Amino acid sequence: MASDFHRRSFMTAATAALSALAGPGAAQTFPLPDPQEPVRRNISAFRTPAWQDHFETLKNGVILCDINSRAVQFWSEDEATYKVYPSSVPMSEELTKRGYTRIIRKVEGPSWRPTPSMKKRNPEWPDYVGPGPDNPLGTHALYLSWQYYRVHGTGDTRKIGRQSSNGCIGLYNEHIAELFNLAKVGTQVKIF
């Protein structure tokens, strides 16, 4: 009986103590984030634009690379296929080329060579990386009509959704493999 009394006393005292501690905390308020601070953009900032706002036709299919929302969208020529993929984008505005281009070449298992400006910024980088898991271009690459610019895969999944490239648009390897099969040489591309 004494044991039961001590247990009830302990539980009553513990409940009272915890209630007293919770009271002030429940009344606290926390400041809201300043709405004037810049918004961090990632795939959650994505909005679906109409392809007609960017291209006159869907001839050969179209790819939109949205730098702000960090997304790549694809429409097939017959509009039967629409895809959207999260992407990495260039690290700075200086490295970002915007405008219209097209796919001029497709390579599965691409090799990689740093551009002259990359080598200047990073002289320790290798001059060549062959196809394989360490290749910065991942498993597939869509070469654009602009020299040195590609839409390609990456084995470093931390880069997707971030400003992390030296100018190219990067996708998860499984996404670039899918896009590689959908897009063709001549597919129209806009980076904006």
C-alpha positions as CSV (number, residue, x, y, z in Angstrom):
1,M,0.0,0.0,0.0
2,A,2.8,2.4,0.9
3,S,4.4,1.6,-2.5
4,D,1.2,2.5,-4.3
5,F,1.0,5.8,-2.4
6,H,4.6,6.8,-3.3
7,R,4.0,6.0,-7.0
8,R,0.8,8.2,-7.1
9,S,2.6,11.0,-5.3
10,F,5.5,10.8,-7.7
11,M,3.2,10.8,-10.7
12,T,1.2,13.7,-9.4
13,A,4.3,15.8,-8.7
14,A,5.9,14.9,-12.0
15,T,2.7,15.9,-13.9
16,A,2.5,19.2,-12.0
17,A,6.2,20.0,-12.7
18,L,5.9,19.3,-16.4
19,S,2.7,21.3,-16.7
20,A,4.4,24.3,-15.1
21,L,7.3,24.1,-17.6
22,A,5.0,23.7,-20.6
23,G,2.9,26.7,-19.7
24,P,5.4,29.5,-20.6
25,G,6.6,27.6,-23.7
26,A,3.1,27.3,-25.1
27,A,2.7,31.1,-24.9
28,Q,5.9,32.0,-26.7
29,T,5.8,33.4,-30.2
30,F,8.5,33.1,-32.8
31,P,9.2,35.8,-35.4
32,L,8.2,35.0,-39.0
33,P,10.8,35.1,-41.7
34,D,11.3,38.4,-43.4
35,P,9.3,38.4,-46.7
36,Q,11.9,40.7,-48.2
37,E,14.7,38.1,-48.0
38,P,15.5,36.4,-51.3
39,V,13.6,33.1,-51.9
40,R,15.8,30.0,-52.3
41,R,14.8,28.4,-55.5
42,N,14.7,24.7,-56.2
43,I,12.3,22.3,-57.8
44,S,9.6,23.4,-55.4
45,A,9.7,26.8,-57.1
46,F,8.8,25.2,-60.4
47,R,6.0,26.5,-62.6
48,T,4.9,24.8,-65.8
49,P,5.3,27.2,-68.7
50,A,3.6,26.7,-71.9
51,W,6.0,25.7,-74.7
52,Q,4.2,28.1,-77.0
53,D,5.6,31.0,-75.0
54,H,9.1,30.0,-76.1
55,F,8.9,28.2,-79.4
56,E,6.8,28.6,-82.6
57,T,6.5,24.8,-83.2
58,L,7.3,21.5,-81.6
59,K,9.3,20.4,-84.6
60,N,11.8,17.8,-83.4
61,G,10.6,18.3,-79.9
62,V,11.6,21.0,-77.4
63,I,13.6,21.3,-74.2
64,L,13.2,24.2,-71.8
65,C,16.0,24.6,-69.2
66,D,14.8,26.9,-66.5
67,I,17.7,28.3,-64.5
68,N,15.5,29.9,-61.8
69,S,13.5,26.8,-61.0
70,R,16.3,24.5,-61.8
71,A,14.2,22.3,-64.0
72,V,14.4,20.8,-67.5
73,Q,11.2,20.2,-69.4
74,F,10.7,18.2,-72.6
75,W,7.8,18.1,-75.0
76,S,7.7,15.6,-77.9
77,E,6.9,16.8,-81.4
78,D,3.4,15.2,-81.2
79,E,2.8,16.4,-77.7
80,A,2.2,12.8,-76.5
81,T,5.2,13.0,-74.1
82,Y,5.9,15.7,-71.5
83,K,8.6,15.2,-68.9
84,V,10.1,17.4,-66.2
85,Y,13.3,16.8,-64.4
86,P,15.2,18.5,-61.5
87,S,18.5,19.8,-62.7
88,S,21.8,21.5,-61.6
89,V,22.5,24.9,-63.2
90,P,25.6,27.0,-63.6
91,M,27.4,28.3,-60.4
92,S,27.2,31.9,-61.5
93,E,25.6,34.3,-64.0
94,E,29.0,34.6,-65.7
95,L,29.0,30.9,-66.5
96,T,25.3,30.9,-67.6
97,K,24.6,31.1,-71.3
98,R,20.9,31.9,-72.1
99,G,19.0,31.7,-75.4
100,Y,18.1,29.3,-78.1
101,T,20.2,26.4,-79.3
102,R,19.6,22.8,-80.5
103,I,21.0,19.3,-79.9
104,I,23.7,18.6,-82.5
105,R,25.1,15.3,-81.1
106,K,24.1,12.6,-78.6
107,V,26.7,10.5,-76.8
108,E,26.2,7.5,-74.6
109,G,29.3,7.0,-72.3
110,P,30.8,10.4,-73.1
111,S,34.4,11.4,-72.3
112,W,35.2,14.7,-70.8
113,R,37.9,17.4,-71.2
114,P,37.8,20.6,-69.2
115,T,37.4,23.8,-71.2
116,P,40.3,26.2,-71.3
117,S,38.5,28.5,-68.8
118,M,37.9,25.5,-66.4
119,K,41.6,24.6,-66.6
120,K,42.6,28.2,-65.8
121,R,40.3,28.2,-62.7
122,N,41.2,24.7,-61.7
123,P,44.7,23.8,-63.0
124,E,44.8,20.6,-60.8
125,W,41.9,19.1,-62.8
126,P,42.8,16.2,-65.2
127,D,43.1,17.0,-68.9
128,Y,40.9,14.0,-69.8
129,V,38.4,11.7,-68.1
130,G,37.2,8.7,-70.1
131,P,33.7,7.2,-69.8
132,G,32.8,5.7,-66.5
133,P,31.6,6.4,-63.0
134,D,34.1,9.2,-62.4
135,N,33.2,11.1,-65.5
136,P,31.6,14.5,-64.8
137,L,29.2,14.1,-67.8
138,G,27.7,11.0,-66.3
139,T,26.3,8.3,-68.5
140,H,24.9,10.3,-71.4
141,A,25.4,13.8,-72.9
142,L,23.3,15.9,-75.3
143,Y,25.7,18.3,-77.1
144,L,24.3,21.7,-77.9
145,S,25.2,24.0,-80.8
146,W,27.0,26.2,-78.4
147,Q,30.6,25.2,-77.9
148,Y,31.3,23.4,-74.6
149,Y,27.6,23.4,-73.5
150,R,25.8,20.2,-72.8
151,V,22.8,18.7,-71.0
152,H,24.3,15.7,-69.3
153,G,24.1,13.3,-66.4
154,T,26.1,13.3,-63.2
155,G,27.1,10.7,-60.7
156,D,27.2,13.3,-58.0
157,T,23.6,13.5,-57.0
158,R,24.3,16.3,-54.5
159,K,24.6,18.7,-57.4
160,I,21.0,18.4,-58.6
161,G,18.8,21.3,-57.5
162,R,21.8,23.5,-57.0
163,Q,24.0,26.0,-58.7
164,S,26.9,23.7,-59.2
165,S,28.0,23.5,-62.8
166,N,30.5,25.3,-64.9
167,G,27.9,26.2,-67.5
168,C,26.1,22.9,-68.4
169,I,22.8,21.6,-67.3
170,G,23.1,18.5,-65.2
171,L,20.5,15.7,-64.6
172,Y,20.4,12.5,-62.5
173,N,21.9,9.7,-64.7
174,E,18.5,7.9,-64.9
175,H,16.8,11.1,-66.0
176,I,19.4,11.9,-68.7
177,A,19.1,8.3,-70.0
178,E,15.4,8.8,-70.4
179,L,15.8,12.2,-72.0
180,F,18.5,10.9,-74.3
181,N,16.0,8.3,-75.7
182,L,13.3,10.9,-76.1
183,A,15.3,13.8,-77.6
184,K,16.9,13.6,-81.0
185,V,19.5,15.5,-83.0
186,G,17.7,18.7,-84.0
187,T,15.6,19.0,-80.8
188,Q,15.2,22.7,-80.0
189,V,16.5,23.9,-76.7
190,K,16.1,27.1,-74.8
191,I,18.0,28.0,-71.6
192,F,16.4,30.9,-69.7
